[in-house]
Amino acid sequence: MQSYLKNSLTFFAFTLVYFFGFNTIAQDKSTRPSPPAQVSREVGGITISLNYGQPSVKGRKVWGELVPYGQVWRAGANEATTFEIDKDATIEGTTLPAGKYGFFVIPSEGKWTLIFNKVAAQWGAFKYDEKQDALRVSVQPKKSSQFNEKLLYTISPKGKVSLLWENVEVAFSVNQ
């Protein structure tokens, strides 16, 4: 009986170590091929924050191939990119209420559709639902001033938010 109890406790201890040890490793997102990144800035009394997975080009053609034209893209890797503002703001002149949004885009060669979706916490764009869109705006992409191996978001002091990846820059304005 004592041997059975000892074996049971040993098994239980190994099970706990296995479960919690690997669970901790699985939650370390910094070791992903596309690690998490974030940018935040206060602009005109509004705090703007973006959280995203940061993929790399790795010799691939991004626009039109890795990220197909005409399809909803999560604007990053892994979980959907999130865009958060702590006060009501205008995005390209259209009002967006304060809150946290899933940020998606539909890229094309001529114009991009930027989507601020009410469902912020989602994996990729697999369960994206257009009915949950809070705002859609269109902007023109342009050639970036330099090649960007990793996806990068920037926020200028004047509220210009830019997505930079490969040879493309897509920017939009955030104002109060």
N, C-alpha and C positions, 0 to 999 in steps of 0.2 A: 504494500500500500504506500509506503514511504517513497519507494522508487517511482511509482506511478505519479504521485504528487510532485516529486522533483522533476520528472520528465515533462509533466504538464506545465509547470511554472517556467521551465526552460523554454519550451515551445512557445508559450505565451510571450515571454520576454523577447525572443527572436522575432516573433510576429510583429510586436510593437516597433522594434528597431527597424525592421524591414519596411513596414508601412509608413512610419513617420520619417524615416531616413530618405526613402525614395520620393515620398510626397514633397519633402522640402526641396530636393533636387529638381523635381518636376516643376516647382513653382519659381525657380530661379530663371526669370525671363531674360536676364542679361546674357545668358549663354546661348540664346537662340541665334540662328543665322541672320535673322533680321531683328536685332535687339530693340527694346523700347527706347523711345526718345521723347522729349517734351520741350516746349518753348512757351514762355509766358511773359507778358509785358503789360504794364499799365499805360494806356494811351487815352489822354483826355478824360480821365476819371473812370475809364472802363478797364477792367482787367480781362485780357484776352489770353486764353490758354489752349494749346493743342497738345494732345498725346497721341502718339502713333508708333507703329512698328517701322523700323528703318531698313528697308531692303537695299541691296547693292546691285549695280548693273552687272558685274561679273562677266563682262564681254558680250552680254546679250543685247539685242535690239529691244528697247523698252516699249516705246509708243507704237501702237498698231500691231505689236506681236505679243510680248510678255503681258502688256496691258492692252487688250483689244480696243479699237475705236468703237464707239457707239454702244458700249456696255457699261453698266454701273460698276464702279471700282471703289473699293474701301479707302482709297487715298493713302495707302500705307500697306503694311503687312500684318498678318495675324489678326488680332481683334480690329474692329473698325476704328478708324481714326475718330477722336472726339474733339469737338470744338466747343469751348465754354466761354461765356461772357457773364459777368456779374451784374450788368445793368442792360436795359434795353439799348439796342444799337441799330444803326443802319448798315446794311451790307450792300454795297454798290447802290445806295440810295433807297433800299427797301427795308422796312423795319423788321427786326428779329427780336422777340422778347428775350430777356435775360434767361439763361439756362444752359444746360449741357446737351449737346446734340451729337448724333452720329454724323460724321462729315464724309460725304461721298462725292464722286465726280463722274461725269460721263465725258471722257475725252474724245476729241475728234481733231482732224487737222486744222479746221477752220475756227471752231469755237468750242469752248468747254462749258458744260452745265455743272454748276456747283450746287450741291444738295445739302441742306441742313435738316436732318431727320430727327424726329422726337424720340426715337429709340437709340440711346447712346451706347448701351451695353449690348453689343452683339458681335459674333465672330464673323469676320469678313463681311461679305454682302450676300451671304447665302439666304438669309431670311429678311433681306431688305424688303420693305413694303412702302411703295410710293404713296399710299394713303396716309402714312405717318409723316410725310414731308411737312416741315414748318415753313420752308422757304427754298425756292430755286432761283438762281440767277445765272446769267450767261456772261462769260468773259472771253477775251481773246488770248490765246497762248502766244508766247514769243520765244525766240531763241535766247537761251541764257548767255550771260557774258562769259561763263566758264563751264567746263564739263563738271558735273557733280556725280561722283561714283555712288554716293549714298543719298537716298532721299532726304531732303532737308526742308524744314519749314522755318521761315524767318518772319519776324514782326518788326516793322520799322517804327521809329519814334512817332511817325505821323499816322500810324494805323494801317499801313499796307502790309497785308499778309501774303507771303509768297510761298508757293510750292516749287521747289527746284529739284530736278532729277534728270540725269543724263544731260541732254542739251536743251531742255525745255524749262521755261519759267511761266507759271500761271499765278497771277496776282489779283487780289481783290481788296477793296477798301472797307475798313470798319470805322465808323464814326458814331458820335453820340447824337 
